[in-house]
Amino acid sequence: MGKQAAPRRLDETEASAYAHALKTSPRKLNLVAQAIRGKAASAALNELAFNRRRIARDVRKVLQAAIANAENNHQLDVDRLYVKEATVGRAFSLGRFHVRGRGRISPIEKYFANLLVVVRERAPEERAAEADEGAADAKAAGAGKKPKAKAKAGGKEKA
């Protein structure tokens, strides 16, 4: 008879990819993951391509896998994807030692981390609302206008 399939943990408009045992500490990996959270998938790929940290290459591969899963397995539109989650967790650590003077040793921990990237398809109305908010923010910032010069105190004013 067999077991029933487990229910899908993600929403219908979501896809994910997981990397186990990346050779870096979770703290360092989280700095890179933080840079892509909430961004459009194409912008996040671009950000990771030019990031100087070594682990950014592995994060980029996981993000590309999540995008491929969304396109091939769940038939989502690649142009409307954004990074919903980039979760970092601790995997394990290798215990090593460093030889010190006078016959002593010091412990060294070599950390490994896990990474889960979830991409979600943005609804068309969400995208339009965000574009409107961006335009309003630019207008509020002055849209590139220079501030007016202030009159000097006690100085002569031009008539």
Rosetta constraint file for C-alpha pairs under 8 A:
AtomPair CA 10 CA 14 HARMONIC 5.99 0.50
AtomPair CA 10 CA 15 HARMONIC 7.11 0.50
AtomPair CA 12 CA 74 HARMONIC 7.75 0.50
AtomPair CA 13 CA 74 HARMONIC 7.81 0.50
AtomPair CA 13 CA 76 HARMONIC 6.95 0.50
AtomPair CA 13 CA 120 HARMONIC 5.64 0.50
AtomPair CA 13 CA 121 HARMONIC 5.40 0.50
AtomPair CA 14 CA 70 HARMONIC 6.96 0.50
AtomPair CA 14 CA 118 HARMONIC 6.75 0.50
AtomPair CA 14 CA 119 HARMONIC 5.66 0.50
AtomPair CA 14 CA 120 HARMONIC 4.34 0.50
AtomPair CA 14 CA 121 HARMONIC 6.44 0.50
AtomPair CA 15 CA 66 HARMONIC 6.10 0.50
AtomPair CA 15 CA 67 HARMONIC 7.49 0.50
AtomPair CA 15 CA 69 HARMONIC 6.19 0.50
AtomPair CA 15 CA 70 HARMONIC 5.02 0.50
AtomPair CA 15 CA 74 HARMONIC 7.32 0.50
AtomPair CA 15 CA 118 HARMONIC 5.72 0.50
AtomPair CA 15 CA 119 HARMONIC 5.48 0.50
AtomPair CA 15 CA 120 HARMONIC 6.53 0.50
AtomPair CA 16 CA 65 HARMONIC 7.99 0.50
AtomPair CA 16 CA 66 HARMONIC 4.87 0.50
AtomPair CA 16 CA 67 HARMONIC 7.95 0.50
AtomPair CA 16 CA 69 HARMONIC 7.01 0.50
AtomPair CA 16 CA 70 HARMONIC 7.56 0.50
AtomPair CA 16 CA 116 HARMONIC 7.06 0.50
AtomPair CA 16 CA 117 HARMONIC 5.52 0.50
AtomPair CA 16 CA 118 HARMONIC 4.25 0.50
AtomPair CA 16 CA 119 HARMONIC 6.13 0.50
AtomPair CA 17 CA 62 HARMONIC 5.98 0.50
AtomPair CA 17 CA 63 HARMONIC 7.10 0.50
AtomPair CA 17 CA 65 HARMONIC 5.97 0.50
AtomPair CA 17 CA 66 HARMONIC 4.65 0.50
AtomPair CA 17 CA 69 HARMONIC 7.58 0.50
AtomPair CA 17 CA 116 HARMONIC 5.95 0.50
AtomPair CA 17 CA 117 HARMONIC 5.46 0.50
AtomPair CA 17 CA 118 HARMONIC 6.69 0.50
AtomPair CA 18 CA 62 HARMONIC 6.71 0.50
AtomPair CA 18 CA 114 HARMONIC 7.49 0.50
AtomPair CA 18 CA 115 HARMONIC 5.72 0.50
AtomPair CA 18 CA 116 HARMONIC 4.53 0.50
AtomPair CA 18 CA 117 HARMONIC 6.43 0.50
AtomPair CA 19 CA 62 HARMONIC 6.62 0.50
AtomPair CA 19 CA 114 HARMONIC 5.69 0.50
AtomPair CA 19 CA 115 HARMONIC 5.13 0.50
AtomPair CA 19 CA 116 HARMONIC 6.53 0.50
AtomPair CA 20 CA 91 HARMONIC 7.30 0.50
AtomPair CA 20 CA 113 HARMONIC 6.93 0.50
AtomPair CA 20 CA 114 HARMONIC 4.70 0.50
AtomPair CA 20 CA 115 HARMONIC 6.66 0.50
AtomPair CA 21 CA 91 HARMONIC 5.88 0.50
AtomPair CA 21 CA 92 HARMONIC 7.60 0.50
AtomPair CA 21 CA 112 HARMONIC 5.19 0.50
AtomPair CA 21 CA 113 HARMONIC 5.20 0.50
AtomPair CA 21 CA 114 HARMONIC 5.48 0.50
AtomPair CA 22 CA 58 HARMONIC 7.85 0.50
AtomPair CA 22 CA 112 HARMONIC 5.43 0.50
AtomPair CA 22 CA 113 HARMONIC 5.15 0.50
AtomPair CA 22 CA 114 HARMONIC 6.16 0.50
AtomPair CA 22 CA 115 HARMONIC 7.84 0.50
AtomPair CA 23 CA 111 HARMONIC 6.82 0.50
AtomPair CA 23 CA 112 HARMONIC 4.85 0.50
AtomPair CA 23 CA 113 HARMONIC 6.69 0.50
AtomPair CA 24 CA 28 HARMONIC 6.73 0.50
AtomPair CA 24 CA 29 HARMONIC 6.65 0.50
AtomPair CA 24 CA 55 HARMONIC 7.26 0.50
AtomPair CA 24 CA 110 HARMONIC 7.99 0.50
AtomPair CA 24 CA 111 HARMONIC 5.92 0.50
AtomPair CA 24 CA 112 HARMONIC 5.21 0.50
AtomPair CA 24 CA 113 HARMONIC 6.18 0.50
AtomPair CA 25 CA 29 HARMONIC 6.35 0.50
AtomPair CA 25 CA 90 HARMONIC 7.69 0.50
AtomPair CA 25 CA 110 HARMONIC 7.86 0.50
AtomPair CA 25 CA 111 HARMONIC 4.96 0.50
AtomPair CA 25 CA 112 HARMONIC 5.55 0.50
AtomPair CA 25 CA 113 HARMONIC 5.88 0.50
AtomPair CA 26 CA 30 HARMONIC 5.94 0.50
AtomPair CA 26 CA 88 HARMONIC 6.25 0.50
AtomPair CA 26 CA 89 HARMONIC 6.17 0.50
AtomPair CA 26 CA 90 HARMONIC 5.81 0.50
AtomPair CA 26 CA 111 HARMONIC 7.65 0.50
AtomPair CA 26 CA 112 HARMONIC 7.04 0.50
AtomPair CA 26 CA 113 HARMONIC 5.10 0.50
AtomPair CA 26 CA 114 HARMONIC 7.60 0.50
AtomPair CA 27 CA 31 HARMONIC 6.73 0.50
AtomPair CA 28 CA 32 HARMONIC 7.08 0.50
AtomPair CA 29 CA 33 HARMONIC 6.25 0.50
AtomPair CA 29 CA 55 HARMONIC 6.78 0.50
AtomPair CA 29 CA 88 HARMONIC 7.02 0.50
AtomPair CA 29 CA 113 HARMONIC 7.55 0.50
AtomPair CA 30 CA 34 HARMONIC 5.81 0.50
AtomPair CA 30 CA 87 HARMONIC 7.88 0.50
AtomPair CA 30 CA 88 HARMONIC 6.01 0.50
AtomPair CA 31 CA 35 HARMONIC 6.70 0.50
AtomPair CA 32 CA 36 HARMONIC 7.21 0.50
AtomPair CA 32 CA 53 HARMONIC 7.77 0.50
AtomPair CA 32 CA 55 HARMONIC 7.71 0.50
AtomPair CA 32 CA 56 HARMONIC 6.39 0.50
AtomPair CA 32 CA 59 HARMONIC 7.80 0.50
AtomPair CA 33 CA 37 HARMONIC 6.48 0.50
AtomPair CA 33 CA 59 HARMONIC 7.49 0.50
AtomPair CA 33 CA 86 HARMONIC 5.69 0.50
AtomPair CA 33 CA 87 HARMONIC 7.45 0.50
AtomPair CA 33 CA 88 HARMONIC 7.58 0.50
AtomPair CA 34 CA 86 HARMONIC 7.39 0.50
AtomPair CA 35 CA 44 HARMONIC 7.90 0.50
AtomPair CA 35 CA 47 HARMONIC 7.77 0.50
AtomPair CA 36 CA 44 HARMONIC 5.14 0.50
AtomPair CA 36 CA 47 HARMONIC 7.37 0.50
AtomPair CA 36 CA 48 HARMONIC 7.94 0.50
AtomPair CA 36 CA 83 HARMONIC 6.89 0.50
AtomPair CA 36 CA 86 HARMONIC 7.60 0.50
AtomPair CA 37 CA 83 HARMONIC 5.62 0.50
AtomPair CA 37 CA 84 HARMONIC 6.51 0.50
AtomPair CA 37 CA 85 HARMONIC 6.11 0.50
AtomPair CA 37 CA 86 HARMONIC 6.04 0.50
AtomPair CA 38 CA 82 HARMONIC 6.40 0.50
AtomPair CA 38 CA 83 HARMONIC 5.10 0.50
AtomPair CA 38 CA 84 HARMONIC 5.59 0.50
AtomPair CA 38 CA 85 HARMONIC 7.34 0.50
AtomPair CA 39 CA 43 HARMONIC 6.33 0.50
AtomPair CA 39 CA 44 HARMONIC 5.84 0.50
AtomPair CA 39 CA 82 HARMONIC 5.61 0.50
AtomPair CA 39 CA 83 HARMONIC 5.66 0.50
AtomPair CA 40 CA 44 HARMONIC 6.07 0.50
AtomPair CA 40 CA 80 HARMONIC 7.61 0.50
AtomPair CA 40 CA 81 HARMONIC 6.11 0.50
AtomPair CA 40 CA 82 HARMONIC 4.00 0.50
AtomPair CA 40 CA 83 HARMONIC 6.23 0.50
AtomPair CA 41 CA 45 HARMONIC 6.19 0.50
AtomPair CA 41 CA 63 HARMONIC 7.94 0.50
AtomPair CA 41 CA 67 HARMONIC 7.74 0.50
AtomPair CA 41 CA 79 HARMONIC 7.91 0.50
AtomPair CA 41 CA 81 HARMONIC 5.56 0.50
AtomPair CA 41 CA 82 HARMONIC 4.68 0.50
AtomPair CA 41 CA 83 HARMONIC 5.99 0.50
AtomPair CA 41 CA 119 HARMONIC 7.66 0.50
AtomPair CA 42 CA 46 HARMONIC 6.25 0.50
AtomPair CA 42 CA 79 HARMONIC 7.78 0.50
AtomPair CA 43 CA 47 HARMONIC 6.10 0.50
AtomPair CA 44 CA 48 HARMONIC 6.19 0.50
AtomPair CA 44 CA 83 HARMONIC 7.74 0.50
AtomPair CA 45 CA 49 HARMONIC 6.12 0.50
AtomPair CA 45 CA 60 HARMONIC 6.25 0.50
AtomPair CA 45 CA 63 HARMONIC 7.44 0.50
AtomPair CA 45 CA 64 HARMONIC 7.82 0.50
AtomPair CA 46 CA 50 HARMONIC 6.65 0.50
AtomPair CA 47 CA 51 HARMONIC 6.16 0.50
AtomPair CA 48 CA 56 HARMONIC 5.60 0.50
AtomPair CA 48 CA 57 HARMONIC 7.03 0.50
AtomPair CA 48 CA 59 HARMONIC 7.51 0.50
AtomPair CA 48 CA 60 HARMONIC 5.92 0.50
AtomPair CA 49 CA 56 HARMONIC 7.50 0.50
AtomPair CA 49 CA 57 HARMONIC 7.28 0.50
AtomPair CA 49 CA 60 HARMONIC 7.31 0.50
AtomPair CA 51 CA 56 HARMONIC 6.29 0.50
AtomPair CA 52 CA 56 HARMONIC 7.42 0.50
AtomPair CA 55 CA 59 HARMONIC 6.44 0.50
AtomPair CA 56 CA 60 HARMONIC 6.02 0.50
AtomPair CA 57 CA 61 HARMONIC 6.39 0.50
AtomPair CA 58 CA 62 HARMONIC 6.39 0.50
AtomPair CA 59 CA 63 HARMONIC 6.20 0.50
AtomPair CA 59 CA 115 HARMONIC 7.86 0.50
AtomPair CA 60 CA 64 HARMONIC 6.12 0.50
AtomPair CA 61 CA 65 HARMONIC 6.19 0.50
AtomPair CA 62 CA 66 HARMONIC 6.26 0.50
AtomPair CA 62 CA 117 HARMONIC 6.96 0.50
AtomPair CA 63 CA 67 HARMONIC 6.26 0.50
AtomPair CA 63 CA 117 HARMONIC 6.34 0.50
AtomPair CA 64 CA 68 HARMONIC 6.13 0.50
AtomPair CA 65 CA 69 HARMONIC 6.07 0.50
AtomPair CA 66 CA 70 HARMONIC 6.20 0.50
AtomPair CA 66 CA 117 HARMONIC 6.74 0.50
AtomPair CA 66 CA 118 HARMONIC 6.81 0.50
AtomPair CA 66 CA 119 HARMONIC 6.57 0.50
AtomPair CA 67 CA 71 HARMONIC 6.26 0.50
AtomPair CA 67 CA 78 HARMONIC 6.90 0.50
AtomPair CA 67 CA 81 HARMONIC 7.78 0.50
AtomPair CA 67 CA 119 HARMONIC 7.00 0.50
AtomPair CA 68 CA 72 HARMONIC 5.90 0.50
AtomPair CA 68 CA 73 HARMONIC 7.85 0.50
AtomPair CA 69 CA 73 HARMONIC 5.21 0.50
AtomPair CA 69 CA 74 HARMONIC 6.86 0.50
AtomPair CA 70 CA 74 HARMONIC 5.09 0.50
AtomPair CA 70 CA 75 HARMONIC 6.20 0.50
AtomPair CA 70 CA 76 HARMONIC 5.38 0.50
AtomPair CA 70 CA 77 HARMONIC 7.84 0.50
AtomPair CA 70 CA 78 HARMONIC 7.52 0.50
AtomPair CA 70 CA 119 HARMONIC 7.61 0.50
AtomPair CA 71 CA 75 HARMONIC 4.79 0.50
AtomPair CA 71 CA 76 HARMONIC 5.04 0.50
AtomPair CA 71 CA 77 HARMONIC 6.55 0.50
AtomPair CA 71 CA 78 HARMONIC 6.37 0.50
AtomPair CA 72 CA 76 HARMONIC 7.90 0.50
AtomPair CA 76 CA 81 HARMONIC 7.98 0.50
AtomPair CA 76 CA 121 HARMONIC 6.62 0.50
AtomPair CA 77 CA 81 HARMONIC 6.82 0.50
AtomPair CA 77 CA 121 HARMONIC 6.86 0.50
AtomPair CA 78 CA 121 HARMONIC 7.79 0.50
AtomPair CA 80 CA 121 HARMONIC 5.36 0.50
AtomPair CA 80 CA 122 HARMONIC 5.29 0.50
AtomPair CA 80 CA 123 HARMONIC 7.56 0.50
AtomPair CA 81 CA 119 HARMONIC 6.17 0.50
AtomPair CA 81 CA 120 HARMONIC 5.38 0.50
AtomPair CA 81 CA 121 HARMONIC 4.42 0.50
AtomPair CA 81 CA 122 HARMONIC 5.92 0.50
AtomPair CA 82 CA 119 HARMONIC 5.48 0.50
AtomPair CA 82 CA 120 HARMONIC 5.58 0.50
AtomPair CA 82 CA 121 HARMONIC 6.51 0.50
AtomPair CA 82 CA 122 HARMONIC 6.89 0.50
AtomPair CA 83 CA 117 HARMONIC 7.23 0.50
AtomPair CA 83 CA 118 HARMONIC 6.11 0.50
AtomPair CA 83 CA 119 HARMONIC 4.52 0.50
AtomPair CA 83 CA 120 HARMONIC 6.45 0.50
AtomPair CA 84 CA 117 HARMONIC 7.79 0.50
AtomPair CA 84 CA 118 HARMONIC 5.57 0.50
AtomPair CA 84 CA 119 HARMONIC 5.23 0.50
AtomPair CA 84 CA 120 HARMONIC 5.87 0.50
AtomPair CA 85 CA 116 HARMONIC 7.54 0.50
AtomPair CA 85 CA 117 HARMONIC 5.66 0.50
AtomPair CA 85 CA 118 HARMONIC 4.99 0.50
AtomPair CA 85 CA 119 HARMONIC 6.94 0.50
AtomPair CA 86 CA 115 HARMONIC 7.00 0.50
AtomPair CA 86 CA 116 HARMONIC 5.69 0.50
AtomPair CA 86 CA 117 HARMONIC 4.52 0.50
AtomPair CA 86 CA 118 HARMONIC 6.47 0.50
AtomPair CA 87 CA 115 HARMONIC 5.76 0.50
AtomPair CA 87 CA 116 HARMONIC 5.07 0.50
AtomPair CA 87 CA 117 HARMONIC 6.46 0.50
AtomPair CA 88 CA 113 HARMONIC 6.94 0.50
AtomPair CA 88 CA 114 HARMONIC 5.74 0.50
AtomPair CA 88 CA 115 HARMONIC 4.77 0.50
AtomPair CA 88 CA 116 HARMONIC 6.56 0.50
AtomPair CA 89 CA 113 HARMONIC 5.69 0.50
AtomPair CA 89 CA 114 HARMONIC 5.01 0.50
AtomPair CA 89 CA 115 HARMONIC 6.46 0.50
AtomPair CA 90 CA 111 HARMONIC 7.91 0.50
AtomPair CA 90 CA 112 HARMONIC 6.51 0.50
AtomPair CA 90 CA 113 HARMONIC 4.58 0.50
AtomPair CA 90 CA 114 HARMONIC 5.97 0.50
AtomPair CA 91 CA 111 HARMONIC 7.68 0.50
AtomPair CA 91 CA 112 HARMONIC 5.32 0.50
AtomPair CA 91 CA 113 HARMONIC 4.66 0.50
AtomPair CA 91 CA 114 HARMONIC 5.65 0.50
AtomPair CA 92 CA 111 HARMONIC 6.28 0.50
AtomPair CA 92 CA 112 HARMONIC 5.52 0.50
AtomPair CA 92 CA 113 HARMONIC 7.15 0.50
AtomPair CA 93 CA 109 HARMONIC 6.04 0.50
AtomPair CA 93 CA 110 HARMONIC 5.27 0.50
AtomPair CA 93 CA 111 HARMONIC 4.38 0.50
AtomPair CA 93 CA 112 HARMONIC 5.87 0.50
AtomPair CA 94 CA 109 HARMONIC 5.77 0.50
AtomPair CA 94 CA 110 HARMONIC 5.02 0.50
AtomPair CA 94 CA 111 HARMONIC 6.58 0.50
AtomPair CA 95 CA 107 HARMONIC 6.99 0.50
AtomPair CA 95 CA 108 HARMONIC 6.02 0.50
AtomPair CA 95 CA 109 HARMONIC 5.10 0.50
AtomPair CA 95 CA 110 HARMONIC 6.58 0.50
AtomPair CA 96 CA 107 HARMONIC 5.96 0.50
AtomPair CA 96 CA 108 HARMONIC 4.95 0.50
AtomPair CA 96 CA 109 HARMONIC 6.26 0.50
AtomPair CA 96 CA 110 HARMONIC 7.44 0.50
AtomPair CA 97 CA 105 HARMONIC 6.23 0.50
AtomPair CA 97 CA 106 HARMONIC 5.51 0.50
AtomPair CA 97 CA 107 HARMONIC 4.45 0.50
AtomPair CA 97 CA 108 HARMONIC 5.19 0.50
AtomPair CA 98 CA 105 HARMONIC 5.50 0.50
AtomPair CA 98 CA 106 HARMONIC 5.11 0.50
AtomPair CA 98 CA 107 HARMONIC 6.25 0.50
AtomPair CA 98 CA 108 HARMONIC 6.67 0.50
AtomPair CA 99 CA 103 HARMONIC 7.48 0.50
AtomPair CA 99 CA 104 HARMONIC 6.32 0.50
AtomPair CA 99 CA 105 HARMONIC 4.57 0.50
AtomPair CA 99 CA 106 HARMONIC 6.53 0.50
AtomPair CA 100 CA 104 HARMONIC 5.13 0.50
AtomPair CA 100 CA 105 HARMONIC 5.11 0.50
AtomPair CA 100 CA 106 HARMONIC 6.80 0.50
AtomPair CA 101 CA 105 HARMONIC 7.93 0.50
AtomPair CA 122 CA 126 HARMONIC 6.44 0.50
AtomPair CA 122 CA 127 HARMONIC 6.68 0.50
AtomPair CA 123 CA 127 HARMONIC 6.57 0.50
AtomPair CA 124 CA 128 HARMONIC 6.50 0.50
AtomPair CA 125 CA 129 HARMONIC 6.23 0.50
AtomPair CA 126 CA 130 HARMONIC 6.25 0.50
AtomPair CA 127 CA 131 HARMONIC 6.31 0.50
AtomPair CA 128 CA 132 HARMONIC 6.33 0.50
AtomPair CA 129 CA 133 HARMONIC 6.32 0.50
AtomPair CA 130 CA 134 HARMONIC 6.18 0.50
AtomPair CA 131 CA 135 HARMONIC 6.33 0.50
AtomPair CA 132 CA 136 HARMONIC 6.27 0.50
AtomPair CA 133 CA 137 HARMONIC 6.17 0.50
AtomPair CA 134 CA 138 HARMONIC 6.28 0.50
AtomPair CA 135 CA 139 HARMONIC 6.25 0.50
AtomPair CA 136 CA 140 HARMONIC 6.17 0.50
AtomPair CA 137 CA 141 HARMONIC 6.19 0.50
AtomPair CA 138 CA 142 HARMONIC 6.65 0.50
AtomPair CA 138 CA 143 HARMONIC 5.37 0.50
AtomPair CA 139 CA 143 HARMONIC 5.32 0.50
AtomPair CA 151 CA 155 HARMONIC 7.62 0.50
AtomPair CA 151 CA 157 HARMONIC 7.60 0.50
